[in-house]
Amino acid sequence: MTMKDILINRGFTEKQASRLAEELSNIDERLKDALDKWLKDGTETEYMAESISIIGLKQQYEMTYPAALLSIDWVLKDPDNAVKCIKKGLR
């Protein structure tokens, strides 16, 4: 089953799943295990970068796990801008 198929099975629309699958396929190496576990069986692994955590993002901004993973990916790749935006409040 492809990543897109898994995302659709978990409630994302085909359009959302296509975009998410593309973005998630370029995720930082440090997050690949967390993504793989979630894709395999839905296990949500905690990860923290620059004192921002996946669970915290999910709770504070009511994000899905893939969205929180991509936000942490952004923090890892562009910490200055990402942290500033997240702390100001994502929209």
BELNOR-V921206 format. One record per pair of residues at least 24 apart in sequence whose ideal C-beta (glycine too) atoms are under 8 Angstrom apart, sorted by sequence separation. I is the first residue (numbers start at 0). J is the second residue. D is the distance in whole Angstrom. If there is no record, write none. Layout:
# BELNOR-V921206
i = <I I>
j = <J J>
d = <D D>
This chain:
# BELNOR-V921206
i = <47 46 49 48 37 48 37 49 56 60 48 37 51 9 49 5 49 34 51 33 2 30 30 23 26 30 26 23 27 30 19 23 26 29 22 27 27 19 6>
j = <71 71 74 74 64 75 65 78 85 89 78 68 82 41 81 38 82 68 85 68 38 68 71 65 68 72 69 68 72 75 65 69 72 75 69 75 76 69 65>
d = <8 6 5 4 6 5 8 5 7 5 7 8 7 8 8 5 5 6 6 6 6 6 6 6 7 6 7 7 5 7 5 7 5 6 6 5 6 8 7>
